[in-house]
């Protein structure tokens, strides 16, 4: 029966996540980049041979994908939907906000990546500003005529393309307990900020470094206080 199939699959996916080593690997891959098995073994603090078996289990459930590049194999999250589900789970386990904020490094609460878009305090502030400035409106995150004009001036790609992924949507931020901008527009906005040198991804974590010029520009454009 269909119900039995869904229950079996749900149990299998949950079991594949319910291991600290595999959870560490999935969290590492939330930065949107692809990593080798050796790199992931270091992040999860296990031997490379152990990491390979864990990666195989994650691939069995289509939680991650393997990309072959010459002699090297890189692993990344299977899709943005997987990233969204993991971000939701992080919010679920971090219900005690006081404890979570104490244990979560301030730099990650401030600005980080959520797969391929921004997360953290800055991302939530920008999300709210897009609605306050009427660039976005409604529960469906519709881009207004003014929003399209301003995004184009900023250099943000406003074409949805052929992707089945939603163009703009809210994504619950696990540290702020409020929405930040997800979807294709969230990805495009981060890409623009990186191109302009306003933000830079950390080499070994999900942290986003915001430059001084980036702070000035974002404050001027969106009225965000830094």
C-alpha positions as a Markdown table, in Angstrom:
| # | Residue | x | y | z |
|---|---|---|---|---|
| 1 | Unk | 0.0 | 0.0 | 0.0 |
| 2 | Unk | 1.1 | 3.6 | -0.6 |
| 3 | Unk | 0.9 | 4.4 | 3.1 |
| 4 | Unk | 3.2 | 1.5 | 4.0 |
| 5 | Unk | 5.6 | 2.7 | 1.4 |
| 6 | Unk | 5.7 | 6.2 | 2.7 |
| 7 | Unk | 6.1 | 5.0 | 6.3 |
| 8 | Unk | 8.9 | 2.7 | 5.3 |
| 9 | Unk | 10.7 | 5.4 | 3.3 |
| 10 | Unk | 10.3 | 8.0 | 6.1 |
| 11 | Unk | 11.7 | 5.6 | 8.6 |
| 12 | Unk | 14.7 | 4.8 | 6.3 |
| 13 | Unk | 15.5 | 8.5 | 5.8 |
| 14 | Unk | 15.1 | 9.3 | 9.5 |
| 15 | Unk | 17.4 | 6.3 | 10.3 |
| 16 | Unk | 20.1 | 7.6 | 7.9 |
| 17 | Unk | 20.1 | 11.0 | 9.6 |
| 18 | Unk | 19.9 | 9.6 | 13.1 |
| 19 | Unk | 23.7 | 9.1 | 13.5 |
| 20 | Unk | 26.0 | 11.9 | 14.8 |
| 21 | Unk | 28.6 | 11.3 | 12.2 |
| 22 | Unk | 26.2 | 11.4 | 9.3 |
| 23 | Unk | 24.4 | 14.4 | 10.9 |
| 24 | Unk | 27.8 | 16.2 | 11.1 |
| 25 | Unk | 28.4 | 15.5 | 7.4 |
| 26 | Unk | 25.0 | 16.8 | 6.4 |
| 27 | Unk | 25.5 | 20.0 | 8.5 |
| 28 | Unk | 28.9 | 20.5 | 6.8 |
| 29 | Unk | 27.3 | 20.2 | 3.4 |
| 30 | Unk | 24.7 | 22.8 | 4.3 |
| 31 | Unk | 27.2 | 25.4 | 3.1 |
| 32 | Unk | 26.2 | 24.5 | -0.5 |
| 33 | Unk | 29.6 | 23.3 | -1.6 |
| 34 | Unk | 30.9 | 19.9 | -2.6 |
| 35 | Unk | 33.5 | 18.2 | -0.4 |
| 36 | Unk | 35.6 | 15.1 | -0.7 |
| 37 | Unk | 35.2 | 12.1 | 1.5 |
| 38 | Unk | 38.5 | 12.9 | 3.2 |
| 39 | Unk | 37.4 | 16.5 | 3.9 |
| 40 | Unk | 34.1 | 15.3 | 5.3 |
| 41 | Unk | 35.9 | 12.7 | 7.5 |
| 42 | Unk | 37.9 | 15.5 | 9.1 |
| 43 | Unk | 34.8 | 17.6 | 9.7 |
| 44 | Unk | 33.1 | 14.6 | 11.3 |
| 45 | Unk | 36.2 | 13.5 | 13.2 |
| 46 | Unk | 36.2 | 9.9 | 11.8 |
| 47 | Unk | 38.6 | 7.8 | 9.7 |
| 48 | Unk | 38.3 | 8.1 | 5.9 |
| 49 | Unk | 37.2 | 4.5 | 5.6 |
| 50 | Unk | 34.4 | 5.1 | 8.2 |
| 51 | Unk | 33.4 | 8.2 | 6.3 |
| 52 | Unk | 32.9 | 6.3 | 3.1 |
| 53 | Unk | 30.4 | 3.9 | 4.6 |
| 54 | Unk | 28.4 | 6.7 | 6.1 |
| 55 | Unk | 28.4 | 8.6 | 2.8 |
| 56 | Unk | 27.1 | 5.4 | 1.1 |
| 57 | Unk | 24.2 | 5.3 | 3.5 |
| 58 | Unk | 23.3 | 8.9 | 2.8 |
| 59 | Unk | 23.5 | 8.3 | -0.9 |
| 60 | Unk | 21.2 | 5.3 | -0.6 |
| 61 | Unk | 18.4 | 7.6 | 0.7 |
| 62 | Unk | 19.2 | 10.3 | -2.0 |
| 63 | Unk | 20.2 | 12.8 | 0.7 |
| 64 | Unk | 23.5 | 13.5 | -1.0 |
| 65 | Unk | 24.9 | 13.2 | -4.5 |
| 66 | Unk | 28.4 | 12.3 | -5.7 |
| 67 | Unk | 30.0 | 14.4 | -8.4 |
| 68 | Unk | 33.0 | 12.9 | -10.3 |
| 69 | Unk | 35.7 | 15.4 | -11.3 |
| 70 | Unk | 38.6 | 13.7 | -12.9 |
| 71 | Unk | 40.1 | 11.3 | -10.4 |
| 72 | Unk | 38.3 | 13.0 | -7.5 |
| 73 | Unk | 34.8 | 12.4 | -6.1 |
| 74 | Unk | 33.0 | 15.2 | -4.4 |
| 75 | Unk | 29.8 | 15.0 | -2.3 |
| 76 | Unk | 27.1 | 17.6 | -2.0 |
| 77 | Unk | 23.5 | 17.7 | -0.8 |
| 78 | Unk | 21.1 | 16.2 | -3.3 |
| 79 | Unk | 18.9 | 19.2 | -3.7 |
| 80 | Unk | 17.7 | 22.5 | -2.2 |
| 81 | Unk | 14.7 | 20.6 | -0.9 |
| 82 | Unk | 17.0 | 18.4 | 1.2 |
| 83 | Unk | 18.7 | 21.6 | 2.6 |
| 84 | Unk | 15.3 | 23.1 | 3.4 |
| 85 | Unk | 14.3 | 19.9 | 5.3 |
| 86 | Unk | 17.6 | 20.0 | 7.3 |
| 87 | Unk | 17.2 | 23.6 | 8.1 |
| 88 | Unk | 13.7 | 22.9 | 9.5 |
| 89 | Unk | 15.0 | 20.0 | 11.6 |
| 90 | Unk | 17.7 | 22.3 | 13.0 |
| 91 | Unk | 14.9 | 24.7 | 14.1 |
| 92 | Unk | 13.0 | 21.8 | 15.7 |
| 93 | Unk | 15.9 | 20.6 | 17.8 |
| 94 | Unk | 16.8 | 24.2 | 18.8 |
| 95 | Unk | 13.5 | 25.1 | 20.4 |
| 96 | Unk | 15.1 | 26.4 | 23.6 |
| 97 | Unk | 16.2 | 29.6 | 22.1 |
| 98 | Unk | 18.3 | 30.8 | 25.1 |
| 99 | Unk | 20.3 | 27.6 | 25.0 |
| 100 | Unk | 20.7 | 27.6 | 21.3 |
| 101 | Unk | 21.9 | 31.2 | 21.2 |
| 102 | Unk | 24.4 | 30.5 | 23.9 |
| 103 | Unk | 25.9 | 27.5 | 22.1 |
| 104 | Unk | 25.7 | 28.8 | 18.6 |
| 105 | Unk | 28.8 | 31.0 | 17.7 |
| 106 | Unk | 27.8 | 34.6 | 17.2 |
| 107 | Unk | 29.4 | 34.8 | 13.8 |
| 108 | Unk | 27.1 | 32.0 | 12.5 |
| 109 | Unk | 24.0 | 33.6 | 14.0 |
| 110 | Unk | 25.0 | 36.9 | 12.4 |
| 111 | Unk | 25.5 | 35.7 | 8.8 |
| 112 | Unk | 25.9 | 32.2 | 7.2 |
| 113 | Unk | 24.8 | 30.2 | 4.2 |
| 114 | Unk | 21.7 | 28.0 | 4.1 |
| 115 | Unk | 22.7 | 25.8 | 1.2 |
| 116 | Unk | 22.8 | 28.4 | -1.6 |
| 117 | Unk | 21.2 | 31.5 | 0.1 |
| 118 | Unk | 21.7 | 33.7 | 3.1 |
| 119 | Unk | 20.7 | 32.9 | 6.6 |
| 120 | Unk | 21.1 | 34.4 | 10.1 |
| 121 | Unk | 20.4 | 37.9 | 11.5 |
| 122 | Unk | 21.4 | 39.7 | 8.3 |
| 123 | Unk | 19.3 | 37.5 | 6.1 |
| 124 | Unk | 16.2 | 37.9 | 8.3 |
| 125 | Unk | 16.6 | 41.7 | 8.2 |
| 126 | Unk | 17.0 | 41.7 | 4.4 |
| 127 | Unk | 13.9 | 39.5 | 4.1 |
| 128 | Unk | 11.8 | 41.9 | 6.1 |
| 129 | Unk | 13.2 | 44.9 | 4.2 |
| 130 | Unk | 12.2 | 43.4 | 0.9 |
| 131 | Unk | 8.6 | 43.4 | 2.1 |
| 132 | Unk | 8.8 | 46.8 | 3.8 |
| 133 | Unk | 10.1 | 48.4 | 0.6 |
| 134 | Unk | 7.4 | 46.6 | -1.4 |
| 135 | Unk | 9.8 | 44.7 | -3.5 |
| 136 | Unk | 8.0 | 41.6 | -2.5 |
| 137 | Unk | 4.4 | 41.2 | -1.4 |
| 138 | Unk | 1.9 | 38.5 | -0.2 |
| 139 | Unk | 2.3 | 35.1 | 1.2 |
| 140 | Unk | 3.4 | 33.8 | -2.2 |
| 141 | Unk | 6.4 | 36.2 | -2.3 |
| 142 | Unk | 5.3 | 37.9 | -5.5 |
| 143 | Unk | 8.0 | 40.3 | -6.9 |
| 144 | Unk | 6.3 | 43.7 | -7.5 |
| 145 | Unk | 7.0 | 45.9 | -10.5 |
| 146 | Unk | 9.1 | 48.2 | -8.3 |
| 147 | Unk | 10.9 | 45.1 | -6.9 |
| 148 | Unk | 11.8 | 43.9 | -10.4 |
| 149 | Unk | 13.0 | 47.3 | -11.4 |
| 150 | Unk | 15.2 | 47.7 | -8.3 |
| 151 | Unk | 16.5 | 44.1 | -8.4 |
| 152 | Unk | 17.6 | 44.6 | -12.0 |
| 153 | Unk | 19.3 | 47.9 | -11.1 |
| 154 | Unk | 21.1 | 46.0 | -8.3 |
| 155 | Unk | 22.2 | 43.3 | -10.8 |
| 156 | Unk | 20.1 | 40.5 | -9.4 |
| 157 | Unk | 18.8 | 37.9 | -11.9 |
| 158 | Unk | 15.0 | 38.1 | -11.9 |
| 159 | Unk | 14.4 | 35.4 | -14.5 |
| 160 | Unk | 12.9 | 32.2 | -13.0 |
| 161 | Unk | 14.2 | 30.1 | -15.8 |
| 162 | Unk | 13.2 | 26.4 | -16.3 |
| 163 | Unk | 13.8 | 25.4 | -12.7 |
| 164 | Unk | 11.0 | 23.7 | -10.9 |
| 165 | Unk | 12.2 | 25.4 | -7.7 |
| 166 | Unk | 10.1 | 28.2 | -6.4 |
| 167 | Unk | 11.4 | 31.6 | -7.5 |
| 168 | Unk | 11.0 | 33.3 | -4.1 |
| 169 | Unk | 9.8 | 31.8 | -0.8 |
| 170 | Unk | 10.4 | 32.0 | 2.9 |
| 171 | Unk | 12.8 | 29.6 | 4.7 |
| 172 | Unk | 12.5 | 29.3 | 8.5 |
| 173 | Unk | 15.8 | 30.4 | 10.0 |
| 174 | Unk | 16.8 | 28.0 | 12.8 |
| 175 | Unk | 18.7 | 30.5 | 14.9 |
| 176 | Unk | 16.4 | 33.5 | 14.4 |
| 177 | Unk | 13.1 | 31.6 | 14.4 |
| 178 | Unk | 11.8 | 33.8 | 11.6 |
| 179 | Unk | 11.8 | 33.7 | 7.8 |
| 180 | Unk | 14.8 | 34.5 | 5.6 |
| 181 | Unk | 14.6 | 34.6 | 1.8 |
| 182 | Unk | 14.9 | 31.2 | 0.0 |
| 183 | Unk | 14.3 | 30.0 | -3.6 |
| 184 | Unk | 15.9 | 31.1 | -6.8 |
| 185 | Unk | 15.8 | 34.8 | -5.7 |
| 186 | Unk | 17.5 | 34.1 | -2.4 |
| 187 | Unk | 20.3 | 32.3 | -4.3 |
| 188 | Unk | 20.5 | 35.1 | -6.9 |
| 189 | Unk | 20.7 | 37.8 | -4.2 |
| 190 | Unk | 23.6 | 36.1 | -2.4 |
| 191 | Unk | 25.4 | 35.6 | -5.8 |
| 192 | Unk | 25.1 | 39.3 | -6.5 |
| 193 | Unk | 26.4 | 40.2 | -3.0 |
| 194 | Unk | 29.4 | 37.9 | -3.6 |
| 195 | Unk | 30.1 | 39.3 | -7.1 |
| 196 | Unk | 30.1 | 42.8 | -5.7 |
| 197 | Unk | 32.5 | 41.9 | -2.9 |
| 198 | Unk | 29.9 | 42.6 | -0.2 |
| 199 | Unk | 30.0 | 39.1 | 1.2 |
| 200 | Unk | 32.5 | 36.3 | 1.1 |
| 201 | Unk | 32.0 | 32.6 | 2.1 |
| 202 | Unk | 34.3 | 31.2 | 4.7 |
| 203 | Unk | 36.6 | 28.4 | 3.4 |
| 204 | Unk | 35.7 | 25.8 | 6.0 |
| 205 | Unk | 32.4 | 26.7 | 7.5 |
| 206 | Unk | 28.9 | 28.2 | 6.7 |
| 207 | Unk | 29.9 | 31.6 | 7.9 |
| 208 | Unk | 29.5 | 34.6 | 5.6 |
| 209 | Unk | 31.9 | 37.5 | 6.0 |
| 210 | Unk | 30.3 | 40.9 | 5.3 |
| 211 | Unk | 32.8 | 43.5 | 4.1 |
| 212 | Unk | 32.6 | 47.1 | 5.4 |
| 213 | Unk | 31.6 | 48.3 | 1.9 |
| 214 | Unk | 28.9 | 45.6 | 1.9 |
| 215 | Unk | 27.6 | 46.9 | 5.2 |
| 216 | Unk | 27.4 | 50.4 | 3.9 |
| 217 | Unk | 25.7 | 49.4 | 0.6 |
| 218 | Unk | 23.2 | 47.1 | 2.2 |
| 219 | Unk | 22.4 | 49.7 | 4.9 |
| 220 | Unk | 21.8 | 52.3 | 2.2 |
| 221 | Unk | 19.7 | 50.0 | -0.1 |
| 222 | Unk | 17.6 | 48.3 | 2.5 |
| 223 | Unk | 17.9 | 50.4 | 5.7 |
| 224 | Unk | 19.4 | 47.4 | 7.6 |
| 225 | Unk | 21.3 | 48.4 | 10.7 |
| 226 | Unk | 24.7 | 46.8 | 11.3 |
